[in-house]
């Protein structure tokens, strides 16, 4: 495995971890009692972070497999 491949793998793992954390943060704020407006805003920020990270993960995966589109990956996953 080349250094570049290992770096991409570590970067993807980091991005996937960020997605999981953001989704957990959003769930936490969705279920939190107290100031609903503050929690709603925090949940929305966490959702946005998760979506941004998903887009980055998608780009990293597509870059790792030149010529393979995300649609092809989705079909193969079904």
N, C-alpha and C positions, 0 to 999 in steps of 0.2 A: 504494500500500500504506500503510495507516495505521500509526501508531507501535505500536498495540496488536497488530496482526498481525505486525509485524516482531519485537516483543518475544516473542510466542508462538513464532514460528519459531526465534528464537535460543535460547529456553528449551528447546524440543524438541530442537534440535541438541545442546545441552549435555547433556540427559538421555540421548540416544542415544549420545553419546560416553562418558558414565559407564557405560552398559550394556556397551559394547564393552571398556572398561578393566576392569570388574569380571569379565567373562567371561575376559579374558586373564589376570587375576590368579588366578582359580580354576584355569585350565588350568596355569598356572605352578606353583601349589602342589600340584596333583594329580600332576604329573610330577617334583617336586623330591625328590631323595634327602635323607637325613638324618632328622631327628626327625619321624616320620610323624604322631604325634599333633598336633604343632604345625602341621604343614602341612595336616592334615585340618581343623583348626579354622579356619585362615586361609582355606582353600578354601570352607568352609561360610559364613564371614562374607562372602566375595566373592560367592558364589551368592545369599545373602540380599540383598546390595546390588543385584545385577543384577535380582533379582525385584522389589524395591521400585521400582527405576527403571523397569522395564517397566510396572508398574501406573500410575506417574505419566505415562509416555509415552502410555499408552492413554487416560488421562483427558484429557490435553492434546489428543490427536487427536479424541476424542469432543466436547470443548468447541469445537474449531475447526469442527466440522460438526454443528451442532444438528439434531436429528431423525434423525441417522444413528447406528445402534448399532454396537458393535464387531463383532457377528455379521454385520452387513451388509458391513462392511469386509472381514472374513475371507472371506466368500463371493465378494466381488468380486475378491479377490486370487487366488483359485483359478482 
